[in-house]
Amino acid sequence: MPRIERTAEIKWEGNLARGQGLISAGSSGAFTGLPYSNATRIGQPDGKTSPEELLAAAHGGCFATSLAGELTTLGVPPEWLELSCRIVMDEVEGQGHQIVASQLTVRASVPGAGREMFAEAVAKGDDGCPFSALLKRAGADVEVDAELVGG
């Protein structure tokens, strides 16, 4: 796989308590001006995103492509995958707030795949997902709850 580089553009105005910012995709232009603030980051989102929500989207998206690749390699490409990802940030003694966990929930329709084959693909998908690897190296727990439906 070639080297991959992507960018994002962030603009922030004001102090931490009352300031706010905008996040835009720099490389693709897929999204522009997503609002965020510290108040909505730690409280109710009120229609604004957060770095943690974007990390959840990134980890879930990365895992989905990794799992699809593993299933395809095993000769049973998925009919569909549905994922949700919850990023957990908590106070870590002496380190402040840290990302401590990423919890993936996966539902998949994979015609021709048995439970064992699916479990093998999920494990390999996690091992092959660069975001899973990054989070684990940083000391976060990565949990995958995967369910094979249909098929």
C-alpha positions in Angstrom: 0.0 0.0 0.0 1.4 3.4 -0.8 2.1 6.1 1.8 -1.2 7.8 2.6 -1.4 11.4 3.8 -4.6 13.4 4.5 -5.1 16.8 6.0 -7.7 18.7 8.0 -8.0 22.4 8.5 -9.0 23.8 11.9 -9.8 27.3 12.9 -10.3 28.2 16.6 -11.3 31.6 18.1 -11.4 32.5 21.7 -10.4 31.0 25.0 -11.0 27.4 26.1 -14.2 28.0 28.1 -16.0 30.2 25.6 -14.1 29.7 22.4 -15.2 27.7 19.4 -13.8 26.2 16.3 -14.5 24.8 12.8 -13.0 21.6 11.4 -12.9 21.0 7.6 -11.5 18.2 5.5 -8.5 19.6 3.8 -7.6 16.8 1.4 -11.0 15.8 0.1 -13.3 18.7 0.9 -15.8 16.1 2.0 -16.9 18.3 4.9 -16.4 21.9 5.7 -16.9 24.0 8.8 -18.0 21.4 11.3 -18.5 23.4 14.5 -17.0 22.3 17.8 -16.3 23.8 21.2 -14.9 22.6 24.5 -18.3 23.2 26.2 -20.0 20.9 23.7 -17.1 18.5 23.7 -17.5 17.8 27.4 -21.2 18.5 27.7 -24.2 18.1 25.4 -23.2 18.2 21.7 -25.9 20.5 20.6 -25.3 19.8 17.0 -21.6 20.2 17.2 -18.9 17.6 16.7 -15.8 16.8 18.7 -12.3 15.4 18.1 -13.6 12.2 19.9 -16.6 11.9 17.6 -14.3 12.3 14.6 -11.9 9.6 16.1 -14.9 7.3 16.5 -15.9 7.8 12.9 -12.3 7.3 11.8 -11.8 4.1 13.8 -15.1 2.6 12.7 -14.5 3.4 9.1 -11.0 2.0 9.2 -12.2 -1.2 10.9 -15.0 -1.7 8.4 -12.5 -1.6 5.4 -10.1 -3.9 7.2 -12.9 -6.4 8.0 -14.2 -6.2 4.5 -10.8 -6.9 3.2 -10.3 -10.0 5.5 -13.6 -11.4 4.5 -12.9 -10.9 0.8 -9.6 -12.6 1.2 -11.4 -15.6 2.8 -13.6 -15.8 -0.2 -16.8 -14.5 1.5 -17.1 -10.8 0.8 -19.7 -9.1 3.1 -23.1 -8.3 1.8 -23.2 -5.4 4.3 -21.5 -4.3 7.5 -23.0 -2.0 10.1 -20.7 -0.5 12.8 -20.8 1.9 15.6 -17.8 3.1 17.6 -17.8 4.7 21.0 -14.6 6.5 22.1 -14.2 6.8 25.9 -12.2 9.6 27.4 -11.6 9.5 31.1 -9.4 11.1 33.8 -6.2 9.1 34.2 -4.4 9.7 37.5 -1.4 11.9 36.8 -2.1 12.2 33.1 -5.3 14.3 32.8 -8.0 13.3 30.4 -7.0 10.5 28.1 -8.6 8.3 25.5 -8.9 5.0 27.4 -11.1 2.9 25.2 -12.7 2.4 21.8 -15.7 0.1 21.7 -16.7 -1.2 18.2 -20.0 -2.9 17.7 -20.3 -4.7 14.4 -23.3 -6.4 12.7 -22.6 -8.2 9.4 -24.3 -10.1 6.7 -21.7 -12.4 5.2 -23.3 -15.2 3.0 -21.2 -18.3 3.2 -19.3 -17.4 6.4 -19.7 -19.6 9.5 -19.2 -18.2 13.0 -15.6 -19.4 13.3 -14.6 -17.9 9.9 -16.3 -14.7 10.8 -14.6 -14.6 14.2 -11.2 -15.2 12.5 -11.9 -12.3 10.1 -12.9 -10.0 12.9 -9.7 -10.7 14.8 -7.5 -10.3 11.7 -9.5 -7.1 10.8 -8.7 -5.7 14.2 -5.0 -6.6 13.9 -4.9 -5.1 10.4 -6.7 -1.8 11.3 -4.1 1.0 11.7 -6.5 2.9 14.0 -6.9 -0.1 16.3 -3.1 -0.5 16.4 -2.6 3.2 17.1 -5.1 3.2 20.0 -3.6 0.0 21.5 -0.1 1.4 21.3 -1.4 4.5 23.2 -2.7 2.3 26.0 -6.4 2.4 25.1 -8.5 -0.7 25.3 -10.0 -1.7 21.9 -13.1 -3.9 22.3 -14.9 -5.5 19.3 -18.4 -6.9 19.8 -19.2 -8.6 16.4 -22.4 -10.4 15.4 -22.9 -12.3 12.2 -26.5 -12.1 11.1 -28.2 -13.7 8.1 -25.9 -15.3 5.6 
